Amino acid sequence: MTELVIVRHGESTANRDNTYTGWSDVPLTDVGVGQAHHAGKRLREAGIQFGAVHTSVLKRAVVTANIILDEIDQLWLPEYKTWRLNERHYGALRGQNKDETRQIYGKAQVQQWRRSFYTVPPLLAPTDLSHDRRYMKYGPNVEPRGESLKMAYDRIMPYWIDVIAPRLLAGENQLIVAHGSTLRALIKYLEHISDTGIDGVEVANGVPICYDLDDQLRIRSKTEI
């Protein structure tokens, strides 16, 4: 029996302001910090001992992970940060208010951009890429101009296969602190959800989801802690 716990970061300023974020690096709100502490307290009560924690390179996830580790008194754990767990990139929509985009493009189109597995949002112009130092070592093509959920799924899976799954198979409980869309992609894989079925899956901020896995990493049970 091995435990995999996934947690979406606490509320960010973009969540509060209802704007598209993606790879933009925004902080937690005070509410989000409180959600991270609450998630940690719930995990402490559950008594799960982790072997490692995995998060993105975006501070809303990193700070949430560190708060949780502090609450469960496991700050000493190895912490792996990877761009592969970054939020889905919303392309040219980033920074825009979601309600305003519904007024401009229509509810049906925005629903497709937000929830469809295959639909790609409007792309950033090549000149609008950030060329952020944190991605430079991975080469010029790592930072996307926009992603469908399928594209985010495809970049997450190698990290799951090469890094997380082997630790789980070795009997080490693992904690993932990431983002709404990328956790939806992982849930799709773990729960064998169809391409259309994933549209209705939501992941709440700061609510730990615990998967009890067998020795083949099949789900024995799923619990919100």
N, C-alpha and C positions, 0 to 999 in steps of 0.2 A: 504494500500500500504506500503510494507516494502522493504528496499533496502539491498541486499547482495552484497558486493564488494569483489572480490578476486584479489590478486596481486601476481605474481611470483616475488621472490626476484630479485634485480639487478644483473648484471653480476658478477659472482664469479671468482676467479682465476682458478678454474677448467673449467668453461665455456670458459674463455679466452684460456686456454691451451688445450681444447677439450678432457678432461679426464673424466672418470666416477668418480662420487663423492659419491652419496648415503648418508650414515650417517657420512662420514668424514666431519670434521668441518672446512671448508675453509672460508676465508674472502672475502669480496667484493673487486673488483678492483676499481680504480678511476672512471672508466666508470660506474660501478655498483652503486657507491655512487651517481653519477650524475643522473642515471636512477631513483633511489629512490626519490631524490629531485624532479625530474620532475613529477613522479607519484603523490607525495604529492601536488604539485602545481596544477595539473589537478583536484585532488579531492577537493582542496580548492575552485577552481573556480566552481565546481559542487555544493558546499555548503552542502554536506551531513553531518549530525550530527550522529555520531555512538554511540551505547550503550556500545560496547566492541570491543576489537581486539583479534584475535586468531592467534597464530603462533607456529612454531616448537620450538625445543630446540637447533637448529643449528644457529650459529651466522649470517650467510648470510641472513636468514629470520628475525631474531630478530633485527638486525641493520637496515634492510630495513624498518621494521615496525616502529621502533623508529624515523627514519628520516621522514617517512610519517606523523606520529602523530605530530611531531614538525612542519612540514609544514602546517598542517591543524589546528594547535593550539589546539590539543586535547590530549596532552601528559598525562593529568590527567586521561584518561580513564582506566578502568580495562583491564589489558593485561594478557591473559591466554596462557601459553606456555605448549605444550604437545608433547610428543614423537609420538603421533598418527598422527601428521601433518608433521613428518619428511619425507624427500625425500624417495622414493623407494630405498631399499638396493640393490646395484648391486653386492653383493657377492665378489667373487674372481676377478671380473673385476675392482674393485675400484682402482683408481690411474693409470689405463692403458689408453693410448691414443686411442681414438675411431677409428681413421684411421688405426693405427697399428693393432688393433684387426680385422679390416676388412681384412687386408692382411694375418693375421694368420689363421683366422677361416672362411673367406669368407663373402661376403656382405649379402648373404641370411641368414646365421646363426646370424650375428650381428643384422640384421633387426628384426629377431624373438626375440632375447633377449631384444631389445630396445622397440619394438612397440607392440608385441603380448600381449594380455590380460592375457594369461595363462602361457606363457613360463617363466621358472625360469632360471636365469643366473647360471654359475658355482658357487658352494657354497664355502664360506670361510671354511678353516679347523677350527675345534673347538678351536684349540690353537691360531687362529688368531683373535678371538673376542676381542674387546677392553676392555671389563669390565669397561667401563667409569662410573665414579661416578654418573653422572646425571641419569643413568638408574638403579642403584642398588636397589633403593627403590621399584621398580616394580617387582623384582624377576629375577632369572637367565635366564629366557626364553624370556625376552622382546626383547633383541637385536638379530635380525635374522642373519642367515648366508648368506642370499640372498632372494630376493622376486620377484615374478611375480607382474604385475600390479594388478591382482586379489587379491593377498595377501595384498598388500598395501591398496586396496579398502576395504577389510574386516577389517583392523585395524582402518581405518578412520571413517567408518560408525557409530560405537558406539559413537564416540565423536560428530558427527553430530546430531545423534538422542537424545543424553542425554544433550548436552550442547548448541550447536548452534541453532538447530531448535526451542527449547522452547523459546529462546530469540527473535527469529524472529516472532514466533507466538504471543508473547507478544507485538509486535509492535516496537521492538528495532532494528534499523539498525545495521548490523554486518559487520566487516572487517576481512578478512582472508588474511594473508600474509604467503605464504608457497612456495612450490616447483613445478617444472614442472610436474613431474609424479603424485604427489599426488593431484595436482589441476586438472590434466586430469581425475583422478579417480572420483573426486567430480563432474566435468562437466559431466562425463558419467552418474552419478546418476541424476543430476538435469535435464539434457536434454534428458534422456531416450535413450542414444546412445547405439547401439548394441555392442556386444563383438568384432566384426570385424570392426565396424565403428570407434571405438575409436583409431584405428591405425593411422588415418590421422589427429588427433587433435593435434595441437601445441599450446603452451602457451608461449608468448613472455616475456622476462625479463622486469619487471618494467612497464607493461601496465595494468592499472586497468580495470577490467571487471565488469560491474554493472548489476545485475539482479534485476528487479522490480518484486516483488512476490505478489501474492494475499493472501487472508487470509487462504488458504490451502497450501501455499508455492509452488503454481504452477507459472511458469514463464509467466509474462505478456509481458515483453520485455527484451532484452539483448543489452547492449551498451558497446563498448570500449570507455573509457573516455580519 
